[in-house]
């Protein structure tokens, strides 16, 4: 069996002891690497005064990771710059926040070239190579330019924007053309796939063929929709474990019988936190009889703190939560608990189970696995209600959630009332449909689906699709 080479911006070394905190993507990729053998390659997150190409190898749990350090200029231009101040806002439909700087593009190309130069000697002739996310879109072309002939796949974990937005990106055509260096390109939803096809056909003059194929200038690739899941079985077990039980009891003791509404999001403008707070405030305004009977816990660990936009988000939410609490709080009740730090997944599983409502309302999201984690953590005999943005990728699968337009404070307020008043029988019916999807289309299913397409294993891919339809 050929090895698997996984390449991503950051690498998460395997943790074998208790308390490991890998996300769902890391769990799936580590499992695939253990099964097939191979290497996970990427940036260490550390800087060096001068890039040398030195690779730090680590082994653990049957997996080898290989990381490199980048220069401070690389981090500023490639990561903080082009990836997170150009591509991220643009691909999340925020052209008003998108920054177009020539130095950012130069840094992006330079780091992708450094990745290609460094990883190329590690790849054997029959290895499968799987590149992840918007940081490394041109990497496939850089590898092909260095004589690479292996099967090569790419998966985008964020939305693909409509052509009218993508056209605002300088060198947009060149960026999209690099994706035709891959054999398979994957997206979370049919919507994002359709947007990609629309750009290729109308802007590049490409053509669509059978079996998800797309052809441009003689190069044919497969472009597929493959929605990522979570490690459902493990998360359900975590929700029933001692750490989760302790977290759940803490929530019950601190709530004194009040209904908990929980949101867990990285501090990012795409997550709709300002709109969520305003929707919750509208609920408090319109339902004064419920004041003191509910509270919202918003967990929002900060990210990309060196990017000015993220500093502004934090300042805005600090002020907004303070204003709402100042206006509505009582001597024994605070309507919003706003926490700027992260928690282990076992703790989050307990918080999810304690929550009557899971509020997952991004303005735009590639998938949003918090929605699936909330479903997996619920008590089957008395589950909570998932309120989910229609603009999250997860909405295409989790149709029994209460779907909302996150821009509308009225809709958010009405959805909270609906969830609080929903009879147990309806909550159970909705949850059973949701958990069936979350169990069936978990992260291992997603991984198998994409790798079957990358290998050209039509039988295995068809079986996965049949399981999805069932």
One Martini backbone bead per residue (centre of mass of N, CA, C, O) as a GRO file, in nm:
protein
  470
    1UNK     BB    1   0.097   0.036   0.021
    2UNK     BB    2   0.071   0.353   0.000
    3UNK     BB    3   0.156   0.641   0.111
    4UNK     BB    4   0.089   0.930   0.322
    5UNK     BB    5   0.093   1.281   0.240
    6UNK     BB    6   0.061   1.546   0.459
    7UNK     BB    7  -0.035   1.895   0.392
    8UNK     BB    8   0.003   2.183   0.608
    9UNK     BB    9   0.044   2.457   0.771
   10UNK     BB   10  -0.019   2.292   1.026
   11UNK     BB   11   0.097   2.077   1.291
   12UNK     BB   12  -0.030   1.793   1.483
   13UNK     BB   13   0.092   1.628   1.713
   14UNK     BB   14   0.074   1.341   1.864
   15UNK     BB   15  -0.141   1.225   2.136
   16UNK     BB   16  -0.133   0.951   2.374
   17UNK     BB   17  -0.244   1.066   2.616
   18UNK     BB   18  -0.421   1.202   2.838
   19UNK     BB   19  -0.576   1.501   2.718
   20UNK     BB   20  -0.608   1.509   2.441
   21UNK     BB   21  -0.673   1.783   2.170
   22UNK     BB   22  -0.774   1.692   1.907
   23UNK     BB   23  -0.912   1.743   1.626
   24UNK     BB   24  -1.094   1.600   1.380
   25UNK     BB   25  -0.884   1.624   1.155
   26UNK     BB   26  -0.645   1.505   1.311
   27UNK     BB   27  -0.772   1.230   1.371
   28UNK     BB   28  -0.808   1.137   1.076
   29UNK     BB   29  -0.516   1.174   0.972
   30UNK     BB   30  -0.381   0.995   1.183
   31UNK     BB   31  -0.534   0.738   1.107
   32UNK     BB   32  -0.439   0.725   0.812
   33UNK     BB   33  -0.134   0.719   0.879
   34UNK     BB   34  -0.138   0.458   1.045
   35UNK     BB   35  -0.247   0.276   0.817
   36UNK     BB   36  -0.033   0.374   0.571
   37UNK     BB   37   0.162   0.561   0.627
   38UNK     BB   38   0.386   0.846   0.684
   39UNK     BB   39   0.345   1.211   0.654
   40UNK     BB   40   0.340   1.522   0.841
   41UNK     BB   41   0.349   1.843   0.686
   42UNK     BB   42   0.484   2.165   0.822
   43UNK     BB   43   0.441   2.416   1.027
   44UNK     BB   44   0.542   2.486   1.364
   45UNK     BB   45   0.503   2.813   1.456
   46UNK     BB   46   0.793   2.896   1.418
   47UNK     BB   47   1.090   3.092   1.423
   48UNK     BB   48   1.358   3.218   1.208
   49UNK     BB   49   1.607   3.414   1.099
   50UNK     BB   50   1.683   3.175   0.885
   51UNK     BB   51   1.612   2.992   0.627
   52UNK     BB   52   1.707   2.623   0.589
   53UNK     BB   53   1.516   2.351   0.574
   54UNK     BB   54   1.482   2.235   0.838
   55UNK     BB   55   1.383   1.921   0.981
   56UNK     BB   56   1.143   1.819   1.223
   57UNK     BB   57   1.126   1.510   1.369
   58UNK     BB   58   0.839   1.312   1.474
   59UNK     BB   59   0.729   1.048   1.703
   60UNK     BB   60   0.387   0.908   1.743
   61UNK     BB   61   0.153   0.673   1.732
   62UNK     BB   62   0.263   0.588   1.431
   63UNK     BB   63   0.368   0.891   1.365
   64UNK     BB   64   0.501   1.127   1.131
   65UNK     BB   65   0.652   1.443   1.178
   66UNK     BB   66   0.714   1.750   0.974
   67UNK     BB   67   0.900   2.051   1.044
   68UNK     BB   68   0.910   2.408   0.994
   69UNK     BB   69   1.067   2.713   0.990
   70UNK     BB   70   1.002   3.062   0.981
   71UNK     BB   71   1.020   3.368   0.893
   72UNK     BB   72   0.890   3.662   0.992
   73UNK     BB   73   0.820   3.755   0.702
   74UNK     BB   74   0.657   3.510   0.627
   75UNK     BB   75   0.438   3.536   0.843
   76UNK     BB   76   0.343   3.822   0.764
   77UNK     BB   77   0.279   3.763   0.450
   78UNK     BB   78   0.150   3.473   0.443
   79UNK     BB   79  -0.029   3.454   0.705
   80UNK     BB   80  -0.121   3.743   0.801
   81UNK     BB   81  -0.166   3.823   0.511
   82UNK     BB   82  -0.275   3.652   0.258
   83UNK     BB   83  -0.441   3.445   0.419
   84UNK     BB   84  -0.583   3.657   0.659
   85UNK     BB   85  -0.619   3.945   0.469
   86UNK     BB   86  -0.726   3.810   0.194
   87UNK     BB   87  -0.857   3.523   0.164
   88UNK     BB   88  -1.041   3.494   0.408
   89UNK     BB   89  -1.237   3.736   0.365
   90UNK     BB   90  -1.310   3.681   0.069
   91UNK     BB   91  -1.418   3.378   0.116
   92UNK     BB   92  -1.629   3.529   0.341
   93UNK     BB   93  -1.752   3.797   0.192
   94UNK     BB   94  -1.520   4.031   0.296
   95UNK     BB   95  -1.421   4.282   0.104
   96UNK     BB   96  -1.400   4.515   0.322
   97UNK     BB   97  -1.142   4.341   0.466
   98UNK     BB   98  -0.968   4.331   0.220
   99UNK     BB   99  -0.617   4.292   0.144
  100UNK     BB  100  -0.405   4.443  -0.116
  101UNK     BB  101  -0.072   4.316  -0.125
  102UNK     BB  102   0.215   4.252  -0.282
  103UNK     BB  103   0.379   4.128  -0.046
  104UNK     BB  104   0.182   3.903   0.018
  105UNK     BB  105   0.207   3.746  -0.251
  106UNK     BB  106   0.511   3.695  -0.231
  107UNK     BB  107   0.504   3.534   0.037
  108UNK     BB  108   0.317   3.310  -0.059
  109UNK     BB  109   0.500   3.200  -0.282
  110UNK     BB  110   0.756   3.151  -0.115
  111UNK     BB  111   0.639   2.941   0.087
  112UNK     BB  112   0.542   2.736  -0.124
  113UNK     BB  113   0.830   2.688  -0.231
  114UNK     BB  114   0.950   2.590   0.039
  115UNK     BB  115   0.771   2.352   0.074
  116UNK     BB  116   0.847   2.206  -0.190
  117UNK     BB  117   1.155   2.183  -0.147
  118UNK     BB  118   1.134   2.024   0.132
  119UNK     BB  119   0.925   1.781   0.064
  120UNK     BB  120   1.016   1.637  -0.197
  121UNK     BB  121   1.240   1.432  -0.074
  122UNK     BB  122   1.007   1.268   0.101
  123UNK     BB  123   0.891   1.161  -0.170
  124UNK     BB  124   0.762   0.889  -0.312
  125UNK     BB  125   0.651   0.751  -0.607
  126UNK     BB  126   0.371   0.611  -0.454
  127UNK     BB  127   0.264   0.849  -0.319
  128UNK     BB  128   0.022   1.018  -0.145
  129UNK     BB  129  -0.105   1.359  -0.179
  130UNK     BB  130  -0.235   1.592   0.083
  131UNK     BB  131  -0.373   1.907   0.059
  132UNK     BB  132  -0.442   2.192   0.289
  133UNK     BB  133  -0.579   2.473   0.210
  134UNK     BB  134  -0.541   2.821   0.144
  135UNK     BB  135  -0.229   2.839   0.202
  136UNK     BB  136  -0.173   2.588  -0.046
  137UNK     BB  137  -0.276   2.610  -0.344
  138UNK     BB  138   0.014   2.626  -0.516
  139UNK     BB  139   0.172   2.361  -0.439
  140UNK     BB  140   0.112   2.170  -0.673
  141UNK     BB  141   0.261   2.336  -0.891
  142UNK     BB  142   0.536   2.335  -0.753
  143UNK     BB  143   0.568   2.026  -0.770
  144UNK     BB  144   0.542   1.994  -1.075
  145UNK     BB  145   0.790   2.181  -1.138
  146UNK     BB  146   0.967   1.937  -0.977
  147UNK     BB  147   0.854   1.650  -1.112
  148UNK     BB  148   0.581   1.573  -1.011
  149UNK     BB  149   0.363   1.250  -1.046
  150UNK     BB  150   0.172   1.215  -0.837
  151UNK     BB  151  -0.087   1.185  -0.649
  152UNK     BB  152  -0.300   1.489  -0.608
  153UNK     BB  153  -0.453   1.661  -0.335
  154UNK     BB  154  -0.729   1.896  -0.251
  155UNK     BB  155  -0.853   2.086   0.042
  156UNK     BB  156  -1.124   2.301   0.122
  157UNK     BB  157  -1.224   2.457   0.444
  158UNK     BB  158  -1.360   2.684   0.285
  159UNK     BB  159  -1.517   2.885   0.108
  160UNK     BB  160  -1.635   2.951  -0.219
  161UNK     BB  161  -1.659   3.215  -0.405
  162UNK     BB  162  -1.798   3.413  -0.599
  163UNK     BB  163  -1.696   3.553  -0.889
  164UNK     BB  164  -1.754   3.857  -0.815
  165UNK     BB  165  -1.536   3.837  -0.583
  166UNK     BB  166  -1.282   3.699  -0.706
  167UNK     BB  167  -1.224   3.930  -0.920
  168UNK     BB  168  -1.084   4.123  -0.696
  169UNK     BB  169  -0.838   3.943  -0.724
  170UNK     BB  170  -0.532   3.950  -0.778
  171UNK     BB  171  -0.456   3.684  -0.972
  172UNK     BB  172  -0.702   3.484  -0.981
  173UNK     BB  173  -0.642   3.308  -1.227
  174UNK     BB  174  -0.370   3.190  -1.134
  175UNK     BB  175  -0.475   3.055  -0.878
  176UNK     BB  176  -0.681   2.862  -1.012
  177UNK     BB  177  -0.487   2.719  -1.208
  178UNK     BB  178  -0.325   2.561  -0.984
  179UNK     BB  179  -0.554   2.341  -0.930
  180UNK     BB  180  -0.472   2.177  -1.205
  181UNK     BB  181  -0.239   2.007  -1.054
  182UNK     BB  182  -0.450   1.838  -0.953
  183UNK     BB  183  -0.667   1.553  -0.929
  184UNK     BB  184  -0.815   1.651  -0.656
  185UNK     BB  185  -1.097   1.858  -0.554
  186UNK     BB  186  -1.227   1.980  -0.240
  187UNK     BB  187  -1.553   2.025  -0.085
  188UNK     BB  188  -1.813   2.055   0.143
  189UNK     BB  189  -2.013   2.168  -0.084
  190UNK     BB  190  -2.214   2.223  -0.354
  191UNK     BB  191  -2.195   2.531  -0.353
  192UNK     BB  192  -1.885   2.553  -0.372
  193UNK     BB  193  -1.860   2.380  -0.626
  194UNK     BB  194  -2.036   2.559  -0.810
  195UNK     BB  195  -1.856   2.811  -0.789
  196UNK     BB  196  -1.612   2.683  -0.920
  197UNK     BB  197  -1.740   2.600  -1.187
  198UNK     BB  198  -1.832   2.881  -1.271
  199UNK     BB  199  -1.554   3.004  -1.297
  200UNK     BB  200  -1.424   2.804  -1.498
  201UNK     BB  201  -1.634   2.842  -1.731
  202UNK     BB  202  -1.657   3.173  -1.742
  203UNK     BB  203  -1.338   3.260  -1.700
  204UNK     BB  204  -1.164   3.008  -1.841
  205UNK     BB  205  -1.326   2.802  -2.039
  206UNK     BB  206  -1.418   2.555  -1.922
  207UNK     BB  207  -1.517   2.207  -1.867
  208UNK     BB  208  -1.769   1.968  -1.822
  209UNK     BB  209  -1.791   1.635  -1.700
  210UNK     BB  210  -1.791   1.336  -1.608
  211UNK     BB  211  -1.747   1.248  -1.287
  212UNK     BB  212  -1.659   1.549  -1.185
  213UNK     BB  213  -1.528   1.682  -1.424
  214UNK     BB  214  -1.256   1.916  -1.512
  215UNK     BB  215  -1.157   2.128  -1.791
  216UNK     BB  216  -0.822   2.282  -1.863
  217UNK     BB  217  -0.604   2.297  -2.098
  218UNK     BB  218  -0.597   1.959  -2.093
  219UNK     BB  219  -0.681   1.952  -1.786
  220UNK     BB  220  -0.803   1.689  -1.571
  221UNK     BB  221  -1.031   1.698  -1.302
  222UNK     BB  222  -1.161   1.644  -0.978
  223UNK     BB  223  -1.470   1.781  -0.841
  224UNK     BB  224  -1.576   1.765  -0.497
  225UNK     BB  225  -1.810   1.671  -0.251
  226UNK     BB  226  -1.691   1.661   0.110
  227UNK     BB  227  -1.814   1.633   0.412
  228UNK     BB  228  -1.717   1.695   0.714
  229UNK     BB  229  -1.654   1.546   1.024
  230UNK     BB  230  -1.654   1.372   1.319
  231UNK     BB  231  -1.554   1.187   1.607
  232UNK     BB  232  -1.826   1.060   1.728
  233UNK     BB  233  -1.768   0.828   1.920
  234UNK     BB  234  -1.558   0.980   2.095
  235UNK     BB  235  -1.748   1.217   2.173
  236UNK     BB  236  -1.965   1.054   2.315
  237UNK     BB  237  -1.773   0.939   2.527
  238UNK     BB  238  -1.681   1.212   2.643
  239UNK     BB  239  -1.974   1.303   2.738
  240UNK     BB  240  -1.964   1.039   2.952
  241UNK     BB  241  -1.737   1.138   3.110
  242UNK     BB  242  -1.580   1.276   3.382
  243UNK     BB  243  -1.507   1.557   3.270
  244UNK     BB  244  -1.790   1.619   3.162
  245UNK     BB  245  -1.945   1.580   3.424
  246UNK     BB  246  -1.805   1.806   3.578
  247UNK     BB  247  -1.885   2.036   3.385
  248UNK     BB  248  -2.190   1.995   3.407
  249UNK     BB  249  -2.212   2.043   3.714
  250UNK     BB  250  -2.105   2.329   3.709
  251UNK     BB  251  -2.335   2.445   3.541
  252UNK     BB  252  -2.569   2.371   3.730
  253UNK     BB  253  -2.463   2.519   3.986
  254UNK     BB  254  -2.440   2.813   3.836
  255UNK     BB  255  -2.757   2.832   3.725
  256UNK     BB  256  -3.004   2.775   3.908
  257UNK     BB  257  -3.212   2.652   3.669
  258UNK     BB  258  -3.111   2.768   3.415
  259UNK     BB  259  -3.100   2.822   3.082
  260UNK     BB  260  -2.865   2.717   2.843
  261UNK     BB  261  -2.670   2.912   2.615
  262UNK     BB  262  -2.440   2.807   2.357
  263UNK     BB  263  -2.114   2.931   2.245
  264UNK     BB  264  -1.849   2.815   2.008
  265UNK     BB  265  -1.576   3.032   1.909
  266UNK     BB  266  -1.375   3.175   1.722
  267UNK     BB  267  -1.232   3.488   1.702
  268UNK     BB  268  -1.450   3.591   1.437
  269UNK     BB  269  -1.628   3.753   1.188
  270UNK     BB  270  -1.761   3.486   1.062
  271UNK     BB  271  -1.933   3.402   1.337
  272UNK     BB  272  -2.146   3.627   1.434
  273UNK     BB  273  -2.128   3.763   1.728
  274UNK     BB  274  -2.262   4.034   1.711
  275UNK     BB  275  -2.535   3.927   1.601
  276UNK     BB  276  -2.585   3.737   1.840
  277UNK     BB  277  -2.601   3.948   2.064
  278UNK     BB  278  -2.834   4.109   1.931
  279UNK     BB  279  -3.037   3.872   1.928
  280UNK     BB  280  -3.035   3.831   2.234
  281UNK     BB  281  -3.126   4.115   2.304
  282UNK     BB  282  -3.398   4.092   2.162
  283UNK     BB  283  -3.503   3.869   2.345
  284UNK     BB  284  -3.495   4.038   2.606
  285UNK     BB  285  -3.689   4.259   2.507
  286UNK     BB  286  -3.938   4.058   2.413
  287UNK     BB  287  -3.880   3.868   2.701
  288UNK     BB  288  -3.900   3.968   3.015
  289UNK     BB  289  -4.010   3.701   3.158
  290UNK     BB  290  -3.712   3.551   3.101
  291UNK     BB  291  -3.559   3.705   3.281
  292UNK     BB  292  -3.345   3.493   3.473
  293UNK     BB  293  -3.394   3.198   3.305
  294UNK     BB  294  -3.148   3.279   3.128
  295UNK     BB  295  -2.825   3.205   2.959
  296UNK     BB  296  -2.517   3.308   2.805
  297UNK     BB  297  -2.243   3.118   2.669
  298UNK     BB  298  -1.938   3.263   2.545
  299UNK     BB  299  -1.689   3.103   2.363
  300UNK     BB  300  -1.378   3.303   2.264
  301UNK     BB  301  -1.101   3.240   2.138
  302UNK     BB  302  -0.833   3.381   2.036
  303UNK     BB  303  -0.707   3.510   1.713
  304UNK     BB  304  -0.492   3.667   1.526
  305UNK     BB  305  -0.373   3.918   1.713
  306UNK     BB  306  -0.193   4.071   1.476
  307UNK     BB  307  -0.467   4.145   1.358
  308UNK     BB  308  -0.656   4.422   1.359
  309UNK     BB  309  -0.943   4.307   1.318
  310UNK     BB  310  -0.933   4.127   1.582
  311UNK     BB  311  -0.905   4.356   1.782
  312UNK     BB  312  -1.179   4.488   1.711
  313UNK     BB  313  -1.363   4.256   1.784
  314UNK     BB  314  -1.294   4.239   2.082
  315UNK     BB  315  -1.372   4.526   2.158
  316UNK     BB  316  -1.669   4.509   2.066
  317UNK     BB  317  -1.756   4.266   2.249
  318UNK     BB  318  -1.686   4.386   2.515
  319UNK     BB  319  -1.886   4.626   2.490
  320UNK     BB  320  -2.150   4.469   2.427
  321UNK     BB  321  -2.162   4.284   2.676
  322UNK     BB  322  -2.151   4.514   2.883
  323UNK     BB  323  -2.411   4.658   2.796
  324UNK     BB  324  -2.611   4.424   2.832
  325UNK     BB  325  -2.546   4.366   3.128
  326UNK     BB  326  -2.602   4.654   3.235
  327UNK     BB  327  -2.913   4.653   3.144
  328UNK     BB  328  -3.013   4.336   3.249
  329UNK     BB  329  -2.898   4.287   3.506
  330UNK     BB  330  -2.880   4.136   3.823
  331UNK     BB  331  -2.787   4.048   4.140
  332UNK     BB  332  -2.836   3.715   4.030
  333UNK     BB  333  -2.783   3.808   3.713
  334UNK     BB  334  -2.625   3.720   3.395
  335UNK     BB  335  -2.682   3.702   3.056
  336UNK     BB  336  -2.358   3.715   2.997
  337UNK     BB  337  -2.094   3.482   2.932
  338UNK     BB  338  -1.765   3.598   2.853
  339UNK     BB  339  -1.503   3.389   2.707
  340UNK     BB  340  -1.134   3.420   2.638
  341UNK     BB  341  -1.112   3.086   2.612
  342UNK     BB  342  -1.010   2.768   2.609
  343UNK     BB  343  -1.114   2.414   2.595
  344UNK     BB  344  -1.142   2.108   2.641
  345UNK     BB  345  -1.329   1.872   2.486
  346UNK     BB  346  -1.446   1.741   2.742
  347UNK     BB  347  -1.562   2.003   2.855
  348UNK     BB  348  -1.739   2.081   2.615
  349UNK     BB  349  -1.918   1.831   2.621
  350UNK     BB  350  -2.050   1.908   2.896
  351UNK     BB  351  -2.163   2.181   2.811
  352UNK     BB  352  -2.341   2.087   2.582
  353UNK     BB  353  -2.523   1.899   2.758
  354UNK     BB  354  -2.623   2.142   2.948
  355UNK     BB  355  -2.752   2.265   2.694
  356UNK     BB  356  -3.052   2.371   2.554
  357UNK     BB  357  -2.869   2.554   2.357
  358UNK     BB  358  -2.722   2.570   2.032
  359UNK     BB  359  -2.525   2.845   1.902
  360UNK     BB  360  -2.485   2.845   1.536
  361UNK     BB  361  -2.405   3.172   1.368
  362UNK     BB  362  -2.267   3.211   1.102
  363UNK     BB  363  -2.215   3.403   0.816
  364UNK     BB  364  -1.968   3.206   0.727
  365UNK     BB  365  -1.906   2.851   0.644
  366UNK     BB  366  -1.772   2.561   0.551
  367UNK     BB  367  -1.901   2.412   0.821
  368UNK     BB  368  -1.900   2.349   1.139
  369UNK     BB  369  -1.830   2.136   1.411
  370UNK     BB  370  -1.992   2.233   1.656
  371UNK     BB  371  -2.266   2.131   1.567
  372UNK     BB  372  -2.185   1.827   1.583
  373UNK     BB  373  -2.089   1.822   1.876
  374UNK     BB  374  -2.354   1.900   2.007
  375UNK     BB  375  -2.512   1.655   1.911
  376UNK     BB  376  -2.317   1.429   2.032
  377UNK     BB  377  -2.358   1.536   2.348
  378UNK     BB  378  -2.637   1.442   2.389
  379UNK     BB  379  -2.921   1.347   2.554
  380UNK     BB  380  -3.142   1.123   2.431
  381UNK     BB  381  -3.382   1.187   2.653
  382UNK     BB  382  -3.275   1.524   2.663
  383UNK     BB  383  -3.234   1.720   2.425
  384UNK     BB  384  -3.122   1.971   2.263
  385UNK     BB  385  -3.104   2.272   2.060
  386UNK     BB  386  -3.026   2.352   1.728
  387UNK     BB  387  -2.896   2.659   1.618
  388UNK     BB  388  -2.862   2.733   1.261
  389UNK     BB  389  -2.700   2.850   1.008
  390UNK     BB  390  -2.759   2.870   0.666
  391UNK     BB  391  -2.430   2.954   0.615
  392UNK     BB  392  -2.352   2.680   0.695
  393UNK     BB  393  -2.239   2.384   0.583
  394UNK     BB  394  -2.408   2.204   0.790
  395UNK     BB  395  -2.701   2.269   0.678
  396UNK     BB  396  -2.701   2.047   0.448
  397UNK     BB  397  -2.728   1.812   0.680
  398UNK     BB  398  -2.880   1.975   0.934
  399UNK     BB  399  -3.215   1.999   0.885
  400UNK     BB  400  -3.330   1.967   1.201
  401UNK     BB  401  -3.260   2.224   1.260
  402UNK     BB  402  -3.273   2.558   1.352
  403UNK     BB  403  -3.299   2.773   1.096
  404UNK     BB  404  -3.106   3.078   1.023
  405UNK     BB  405  -3.065   3.425   0.997
  406UNK     BB  406  -2.793   3.594   1.136
  407UNK     BB  407  -2.880   3.897   1.053
  408UNK     BB  408  -3.144   3.839   1.224
  409UNK     BB  409  -3.268   3.928   1.525
  410UNK     BB  410  -3.554   3.814   1.503
  411UNK     BB  411  -3.485   3.519   1.432
  412UNK     BB  412  -3.315   3.461   1.681
  413UNK     BB  413  -3.531   3.520   1.890
  414UNK     BB  414  -3.744   3.316   1.786
  415UNK     BB  415  -3.560   3.062   1.809
  416UNK     BB  416  -3.524   3.068   2.115
  417UNK     BB  417  -3.821   3.037   2.185
  418UNK     BB  418  -3.868   2.773   2.033
  419UNK     BB  419  -3.656   2.606   2.191
  420UNK     BB  420  -3.774   2.651   2.481
  421UNK     BB  421  -4.077   2.535   2.384
  422UNK     BB  422  -3.991   2.263   2.302
  423UNK     BB  423  -4.081   1.959   2.299
  424UNK     BB  424  -3.942   1.665   2.372
  425UNK     BB  425  -4.036   1.502   2.126
  426UNK     BB  426  -3.917   1.699   1.916
  427UNK     BB  427  -3.628   1.697   2.014
  428UNK     BB  428  -3.584   1.395   1.963
  429UNK     BB  429  -3.653   1.383   1.664
  430UNK     BB  430  -3.436   1.579   1.569
  431UNK     BB  431  -3.188   1.443   1.696
  432UNK     BB  432  -3.202   1.167   1.554
  433UNK     BB  433  -3.149   1.285   1.272
  434UNK     BB  434  -2.879   1.421   1.336
  435UNK     BB  435  -2.715   1.176   1.456
  436UNK     BB  436  -2.727   1.001   1.207
  437UNK     BB  437  -2.543   1.182   1.036
  438UNK     BB  438  -2.299   1.214   1.233
  439UNK     BB  439  -2.237   0.907   1.232
  440UNK     BB  440  -2.223   0.836   0.928
  441UNK     BB  441  -2.068   1.130   0.858
  442UNK     BB  442  -1.778   1.113   0.944
  443UNK     BB  443  -1.440   1.167   0.938
  444UNK     BB  444  -1.376   0.883   0.816
  445UNK     BB  445  -1.563   0.897   0.578
  446UNK     BB  446  -1.433   1.145   0.451
  447UNK     BB  447  -1.151   1.032   0.415
  448UNK     BB  448  -1.229   0.787   0.240
  449UNK     BB  449  -1.365   0.942   0.011
  450UNK     BB  450  -1.121   1.108  -0.085
  451UNK     BB  451  -0.907   0.877  -0.117
  452UNK     BB  452  -1.066   0.721  -0.329
  453UNK     BB  453  -1.052   0.944  -0.541
  454UNK     BB  454  -0.740   0.968  -0.547
  455UNK     BB  455  -0.696   0.661  -0.633
  456UNK     BB  456  -0.945   0.569  -0.823
  457UNK     BB  457  -1.176   0.425  -0.634
  458UNK     BB  458  -1.486   0.369  -0.736
  459UNK     BB  459  -1.601   0.158  -0.540
  460UNK     BB  460  -1.547   0.302  -0.268
  461UNK     BB  461  -1.692   0.564  -0.337
  462UNK     BB  462  -1.973   0.444  -0.399
  463UNK     BB  463  -2.015   0.329  -0.114
  464UNK     BB  464  -2.009   0.599   0.033
  465UNK     BB  465  -2.247   0.726  -0.122
  466UNK     BB  466  -2.455   0.513  -0.044
  467UNK     BB  467  -2.437   0.566   0.259
  468UNK     BB  468  -2.531   0.858   0.240
  469UNK     BB  469  -2.815   0.800   0.116
  470UNK     BB  470  -2.903   0.602   0.358
   0.00000   0.00000   0.00000
